[in-house]
């Protein structure tokens, strides 16, 4: 009541429309319920319209300067977070620290910032365990598949049988991912650390060294065949074996993987572990070459002394090209080209051809001598190629030593 008992009449509101803070605006036609948060007073409503009145603005990084084409326009509201990424680079854009403080040769790659003497031992134990499981699975599955085909040589030593070759190569090739796992789990380093000083396989070097291996090893095998025919010892060609086309396809597809796997194990992880324990570049390389060549020869037993010496010389040649190139590429090419040529030749000439697993007498000694000459020729060709176009032989690194220590080391 106002005045003389007259009822109080509320005057209609004539100001600006209320904002979402005080009242819900009318529902927008077509808006779906539940897609917008409820207001403090409750209820479901459509999108909140922009306020019709002026909004106080505060200077900010987007405020335009007077005199600019957009001069006089306000900046963002006070307290608003400016658009754009947060200051500084995002965490995922920060590169991981390089694993080595100084440029490091390939064989000492384990001597990184994470180096501990027990890490190579842990990696070797991990390799033995994981590889044993993997190879059992591959061999059992492959053997069942081979036996299911019918009568077969249960010794699985006839590598001119395409399926025996496939099982053998697959059982060796699985060593490559196991070596990668060892680098990650035991050393906290990239999986390619046994490939090269760049932590990857340098495909351009593979292409560069294949012709050199074909030239050196092809010439050596041709001379061996000529000597074998001349002496009528060990060569009795009976023609291509059955399924020679399939054999050739499997040789070309799987033998390079088998050869690479053996290099990853012997000249790669095992050689790097030995050199890392020695801790000195030249002494470590020599110790790794001798030890891995010995183990490589023992892994190809049974055999005679000449076969052992032939494999030992092969291991030394592979270690030599690893030393020259800073990676496994040249050794993989040497191993793969040798195995591919021998297997294709054995399949093409037939069962009577001695594939080099049994070397005896004067002919065997001559074969070993020719093998050594062919491998030495390959090493010299690789050395010449390195002199013309040197590949990287040390890891990229951030040198954290004081300047005086760097100068003294040089």
WOGIKA-V271485 format. One line per field, one symbol per residue. ss: DSSP state (H for helix, E for strand, L for the rest). phi: phi as a letter, one per 20 degrees, with the letter a starting at -180 (. if undefined). burial: + if it has 9 or more other ideal C-beta (glycine too) atoms within 8 Angstrom, else -. Layout:
ss: ???
phi: ???
burial: ???
//
This chain:
ss: LELLLELLLLLLLLLLLLLLLLLLLLLLLLLLLLLLLLLLLLLLLLLLLLLLLLLLELLLLLLLLLLLLLLLLLLLELLLLLLLLLLLLLHHHLLLLLLLLLLLEHHHLLLLLLLLHHHHHHHHHHHHHHHHHHHHHHHHHHHHHHHHLLLLLLLLLLLLLHHHHHHHHHHHHLHHHHHHHHHHHHHLLLHHHHLELLLLLLHHHHHHHHHHHHHHHHHHHHHHHHHHHHHLLLLLLLLLLLLHHHHHHHHHHHHHHHHHHHHHHHHHHHHHHHHHHHLLHHHHHHHHHHHHHHHHHHLLLLLLHHHHHHHHHHHHHHHHHHHHHLELHHHHHHHHHHHHHHHHHHHHHLLLLLLLLLLLHHHHHHHHHHHHHHHHHHHHHHHHHHHHLLLLLELLLLLLLLHHHHHHHL
phi: .clemfffdffffdefffeffdbfffffgnfefnecffegenodbefefffeefdfdcgbfdfefgnfgdgnffefgfnfeffoffgnffgfeffffffcfcgcfgfdffedfefbfefffffffffgfffgfffffffffffffffffpgbfffldefeegfffffffffefffffffgfffffedlcffefeeafelbeefffgffegffffffffffffffffffffelcncbfdnffflfffgfffffedfgffffffffeefeffffffffffndfffffffffffffffffffdffadffffffffffffffffffffdmaegffffgffffffffffffffeoffefenecdbmfffffffffffffffffffffffffffcfefdcffbdfdffgfffffff
burial: ------------------------+-----+----+--+-----+-----------++-+--++------+---+-----------------------++-+-+++++++++-++---++++++-++--++--++--++--++-++-----+---+--++++++++++++++++++-+++++++-++-+--++++++++-++--++-+++-++++++++++-+++-++------+-----+--+--++-++--+++++++++++++++++++++++++--+--++-+++++++++++--+--++-++++++++++++++++++++++++++++++++++++++++++-++--+-++-++---++++++-++++++++++-+++-++----+-+++-+---+----+----
//
